[in-house]
């Protein structure tokens, strides 16, 4: 399968980190539950994120001290690894709020530049089409 073009918006991998922190800030969960809740977030458009990628991100976040994990025994099946956000993770989420706010402002400026460029490109194409359609004397 061909890779999806970044312009489609399907490559927001870096935003999984704050999304996980948001989900875990609401309560401790195991990985499958985290992936299920992430899928309900607007950035995932109802699609479940790659579970392997979610676990990989969780392990990296655990190494950095943003989340902690514990094994919980189950009476009905195998034990589950349950993740919770740490104080360091909550601080990180607060920094993400600032970073995402700055991204939003910067993206807004980029979007305005892109709209102007596309509009100008359309005007140039129309002028070119009009001038090439005129009969020559």
Secondary structure, DSSP 8 states (H G I E B T S, - for coil): -----GGGT---TTHHHHHHHHHHHT--EEHHHHHHHHHTSGGGTT----HHHHHHHHHHHHHTTSEEEEEE--SSSS-EEEEEE-HHHHHHHHHHHHHHHHHHHHHHHHHHHHHHHHHHHHHHHHHHHHHHHS---
